[in-house]
């Protein structure tokens, strides 16, 4: 991805650096050749040439670009889970993924860690973004997801004989687990997404207290993935599934819904980040009836929302790391709504705005393995920056409205927002 050349100065903003500390009034940020050169009070800023380009933040907020830590570029706002795999061919899903990536960037998300995708689209989407062919977040790619036969993602009845070509490797045992990871290694993914447990969406046979992979299979995934320097994450709701994942050596935990004290201890021991992805639950409860969800499914989502919120707060208060990402890509939880996750954590989970922003920036960048490059506003880092019209600490929901962005910047280049030339209006 090309960086800006020359200097750019952002002035007159309330600075949130992403480290979680208090904000700084009347701050200045100086960018040189796409990297941050200075961050601090205007009074202490070094002099720049009077002809240097300037952005006046007009008393609004200067903060790091947001990081979606559980992103599904290829989930195309489906109305039914089954549609994910069979509704469209790979050609069309690839185009939809490119559209979703552009939208994410316009929504202020300058980076995203994939939580699984159809076929191997993420890897190529990432390349197209890195080569500036299409706009989008800096991506950490994952490919097809892994679930054991009969588990949450193996939903096509045998009599249909349609298998699961695009979304999931259905495995039986450790040989299959290794085979699936080895295929992903060749495809070039960075994260392997697995399904250790079920979900409220599938109450009959794979609910949120059901295990969908056994420990041996999970362990085989991790051993094979780590051997080839890939990371592993998994959809973990049930208490035992969370602990199996942590004992097997998972590098992050998705959801972590019903973590117990023993699980928390395992998580903290290796400082494994957790991405609760709660807004999917909230949207399912609020809008599920519109999409024909049964009462059993909605009741399950209520239980996982409550459990997930309590676990997220417990992890944060115990000193653990939380990434924010809301599993967007369903009709009731569509792309574009990403920052609702942040507001939800402030209004309903009990995070302070500064804590939620740290999770949505610094922790997200760390989950991508790129915390040294971006995620906070510090000298030397890439200028992945949001300039926002308004005080987001006063009203966190400003981040949900992309019309409020003056600038969404990657490497000092303004890619979206009011000051960008290419901003679309729909
Ligand atoms: Zn997901």
Boltz pocket constraint, residues with backbone or C-beta under 6 A from the ligand:
constraints:
  - pocket:
      binder: B
      contacts: [[A, 70], [A, 72], [A, 115], [A, 327]]
      max_distance: 6.0
